[in-house]
């Protein structure tokens, strides 16, 4: 496929695909949205950094658990209704989080938000794959672009609104998700055929697939490192800036993680496809995991330098974008499971890693100092590399030349994915 053809297949999409992509962008905004306001929440609600980071843990933990059962729900409820149900839950619980009076209330409402997020994002990838032009490869790139854009815009919006009040980002998300609900309800066609029924335990049973298990465990430890960087970094950055007399508030943190998210989005869409085509999926994964481990080690060694932390955070966005796209594409190719089941199970396991990191990073920092959580992230990335190496023979078929786009699209249409 030529570069021109690739651009056409990515950007020339049915309007329903763009509606889903917009909703995906807003959904992923919800992950990074709270990042710039964590120190403000900690200060204004008299919460410890560990309590503030639990906003990530409750959200990701419920998302992870629910992911294992979303295939069963969507197969009985339908793709469109599952998408819309998830959006409704996000709107309600985001608004409730904004109206909270204590950090414990926010933690609880973020859990409900996570349930809505699970219903939405697990179904969104399958919906985009089914509706997008150009086959599953281009659909994955479009999905990761929405993820990257949401990750970029989330901290920026969180920082801007957080300067007014820490409640602003929550209410802002509720409004944007209400707009996404209207867009999908209006533009996504109603299913004409009833999807094949998926059993309640299909998500858990999918882990019996050796290739999916290898990728899920790899992503589990990778996401521990990912959310160490995302959830923990605002605290040492703010502390390091304060030590040199610089006031680094929600707006400034929002700009830092906006830069990180932009880097993530660019590498997801443009860098990752080039690397994986030239070198193959597994070599790219091994190489970028190793470079990311070095970056996290640099953060551990320079945890008292605001400038160093900011630079490495933004540069790491390039690495994370490549890994996100490469891992998602590998999952789509590695098994013959229905794509909705494979992606949901994979996401469920990887979000568990994301849930653990914020819960333990505060305690690790108290024990080992500001650089401690980053050293644990280096170790987690090392485990990812080992798992991928030991289980590599299960992925021997991944990374072969892709079939023609028309053939791939026909195969997806005829399959059980949506």
N, C-alpha and C positions, 0 to 999 in steps of 0.2 A: 504493500500500500504506500503510495507517495505521500509526501508531506501535505500537498494540496488536498488529496482525498481524505487524509486524516482530519484536517481542519474542517472539511465539509461535513464529515460524519459526526464530529463533536459539536459543532456550532449550529448546524442546520437540523434542528430537532422539532418534532411536533410541539405545539404550545403546551400540551399537558405535561410533557417532560420538563419544560421550564417551570411550570407551576410546582411540580414535585421538587425540582432542584432548589427553587426559592425556599420552599418549606424546609428542605434539608439544611440550607444555609442558616436559617433562623434557628433550627433545632440545635445545630452544632454551635451556634452563638451561645446557647445556654451553658455549654461546658466552660468556655473561657470568660464568659460574662462576669462571673463573680471574682475572677482572679484579681483585678485591680482594687476591689473593695474589701478583700479579706482583712487587711490591716485595719480599715475603717470599722468594719463590723466588730473586729476584736476589741477595738478601743471604745466604741460607742455602746456596745452591749456588754462590756466588762467580761469578755471571753478570752480564754487563752488562745494562742495560735493553733494549738492542736484542736480545740473546739471549733475554731473558724474553719479549719481544713476539713472537718467532718462534713461540711456542706458538699464537698466532692464525694466523700465516702458514702454517705447515705444515697446520694443521687446515683452513683456508679454501681453500688451494691445491688440496689433494687433493679436497675437496668440490667445488670448481669444475670440475676436470677430469672427475671421475666423473659429474657431472651430465649431461654431454653423452651419456652412454651408458646412463643408468639407464632410459630409455624402452625401449631394446632389451632390457635385462635383465629388467625387469618384465613385458614383453609375452611373454617366453618362460618366465619363472619364475612368473608370477602375482603379483597385487598383494599378497595376504596373505603369501605366502612371501618376497617381496622386503622387505616391512615387517619381518617377523620376522628375516630375515637381517641387515638393518641394525641392529636392536636387539641382536642377539648380538654383532656386531662392536663396537658401542659399549660394551657391558658388559665385554668382554674387554680392550679397549684402555684404557678408563678405569681399570680395576683395575691394569693394567700401568703406566700413568702414575703412579698413586699409589704403586707399589712401586719407582719409579725411584730411581737413586742420583745421576744427573747431569742437568743441564738438556738435554743432547743427547739422552738417552734419552727424556725427556718430549716433546721436539720430535718425535722419531720416532714415539712412540706416539700423539701427537695427530694425526699424519697418518693412522694406521690408524683412529682415532676419526672422522676426517673422511670416510673412505670409508664407514663405517657410517652416518654422518649423511646423506651424499648418497643412499644407497639408501633411507633412511627418509623424509626430508623431501620428496624428489622424488615419491615415491609417495603420501605422506600427503595432500597437497592434492587429488590426483585421487581418492583414496579417500573423503575427506570430501565432495567435490563429488558423488560418486556416491551416497553414503549419506545425506546431510543432507536435512532437510526445508526447503523454501522456495527452492530453486534455487541457482544458482552464486553469486549476489551475497551471499546469507546465508552460504553455505559459506565464501566468502573472508573475510567478517567474523569468523566463528567461528575460522578458521585464524589470522587475524591476532591475534585475542584470545589464542589459545594461545601465539602467538609473543611477544606483549607480556607475558603472565603469566610465561612462562618467562624472558624477559629480566629481569623484575622479581625473581623469586624466586631466579634464579641467583646474582646478586651477594650477596643476603642470606644464602643458604645458604653460599656461598663465604666470606663474611666471618665467619659464626658458626663454621663448621668450621675455617676458616683460623686463627682465634685459638688453636685447640688445636694444629693442625699444618697445613702447606700440603698435606699428603697427604690430609687429611680430605675436601675437596670432590671429589676424584677417586673415592675409595671410595664416597662418598655417591651420586654419579651412577650408579655401577655398580649399586648396590642398587636405586635408583629405576627404572632402565631394565630391570632384571630383573623388577620388579613390572609395568611396562608390557608387557613381553613376555608375561607370564602373562595380562594383561587382554585383549590383542589376540588371542592364541592361543585364548582361551576364548570371547570375545564376538563377534569379527568372523566372519561367515559365510564359508564356503568358496565361491570363485567357482563359479557354476553354468555359466557360459559362458566358453570360452577367449577371452581378449582378442585383438584383431587384432594380428598380428605387426608389430613396428616394426623397421626396418632398423638396422644397427649405426651407420650414419652419419646417421640421421634428425636427431639433435640438432644436428650441425654444419650439415647441409643446411637446417635451419630458419632459419638466419641469412640465407638468401637472401630470406626474406620481409621486405620493406622496413619494414613496421610493427614487426615484432618486433625487427629490427636497431636501429631508432631507440630503442625502449624499452630494449633491452639496453645500448646504449652510454650512454644517459642514466643507467641504474642503475649502470653500471660506475663512473662518476665520482662519483655520489651515494654509493655504498658506500665509496669511498675516504674521503670526509668522515665517514661514519658510523663507520667503524672507526678513524679518527684520534681521534675523540672517545672511543670506547669503550676502545681498547687503549692509547692514549698518555696520556690524562688522569690516570690514577692517579699517574703519576710527578710531574708538576708540582703536583698537589694535595698530595701528600705532602711535596714539597720546600718548597712555600709555607707549609704548616702548620708544618713543622720550623723554618723561618726565624723564626717568631714564638713558638717554644717549645712548640708543640702536638704531641703524639704522635698521629699519624694512621695507625693500623694497619689490618689487614685488616677488623676489625669496623666501623670508621668508614667506610672506603671502601665496604664492603658496603651500609651504610645509604644512602650517597649514590646509589649506582647502583640500589639498590632504589627510591628515590624517582624516579629517571630511568625505570626500567622500569614503575613504576605509571603514571606520566604517559603513557608510550608505549602501554600497554595501554588506558587510558581513551580516549585520542584515536583509537586504532585502531578501537574498537568504537562509540563514541558520537559523536565529533566528525567523523571522516572521512566517515561516511555522510551526515551533515547538510550538510556543506560541498559534497560532490560532487553531491548532489541539487539543491542550490540554485544553485550556480555552474557546475557541469560539471567533468569530470575535468581537462581541460587547464588551465583558469584556476586551479584549485586547485594544481596542480603548479607552475606558474610562480610563483604568489604565495608558496607555502610554501618553495620553493627559495630565493627571494630573502630571505625572513625568516631562514631557517637560515644563509645566507651572512653576514648581519649578525651573527647570534649567534656564529658562529665568529670573525668579526673582533673582536668584543668579547672573546672568550677570548684571542685573540692579543695584544690590547692590555693585558689584565689578567692575564697568565699568572703573575705573581708574587703574586697575591692569592688565597688559598685560598677566601675567602668568595665572591668574584666567580665563580671557576671552578665552585664547587659550585652556586651559584644558576643559572648558565647551563646547566650540564650537565643539571640537573633540568628546567628549562624546555624545553630542546631535545628532551626526550623527547616532549613534546606535538607538536612539529613532525615528528619522525621517525615517530611513529605515524600521522599523517595521510599522510605520503609513502609509507610502506610499504603501507598499505591502498589508496591511490589508484593506485600503480604496479601492484600485483598485480591489482587490478580491471581496469585498463586493458589489461594483458596478456591477461587472460581474454576481453576483448571485441574486441581489436584484430585478431585473425587467425582464419582458419577452420581452423587447424592443430589436431590433437588436443590437448586441454588438457594432457595429461601431457607431450607433447613441448614445447609452448610454455613451460610453467612450468619444465621442467627446463633448457631452453636459456637462458631468461632468467636463471634462478638461477645457472647456470654462469658466465655472463658477469659478473653483478653480484658474485659471490663473488670473482672475480679482483681486482676493485677492493678488496674487503675484505682480500685476502691481501697486496696491495702496501703498503697504508698502514702496518701494523705493522712491516714490513721496512725501511721507509725513514725512519720518523718519528724514530727515535733519532739517526740520522746528520744529519737536518735540524736537530734540536734542538742537536746539537753545533756545527753550522755557523752557525745563525742565532739561537740562543738558544731559550728555552722556548716563546716564541710562534710560532716558525717553522713547525712542523707545522700549526698552525691556519691560517696564511696560505696554505699549500699547499691546505688543505681548502677555503678560500674560492675559490681558483682552480679547483679541481675542480668545485665547485658551479656556478661560472660556465660551465664547459664543458658541464655538464648542461643548463643553460638554453639555451645556444646550439644544442646538438644537438636539443633538443626543439623549438626555434623553427624551425630549418632543415628538420627532418623533419616538421614539424607537419601538412603536407598529407597525409602518409601516415596520419594518425590522424583525418582529418576525420569519419569515421563513428562515432568513439568518443564516448560521452557522450550519445547520443540517449536519449529516454525508453525505459525498460526494458519488455519485454514482461511480460505477467502471469506470476506465479510458476508457475502450473500449466503454462502453455505452455513456459516456460523449463525446468522440470523434465522435461517430456516430451521436449524436444529433447535434453537431456543424456542421458537414459536411452537414447534411440535412437542416440546418437552412439558415437564410438570411444574416448571418454576413458578408460574404466576397463574 
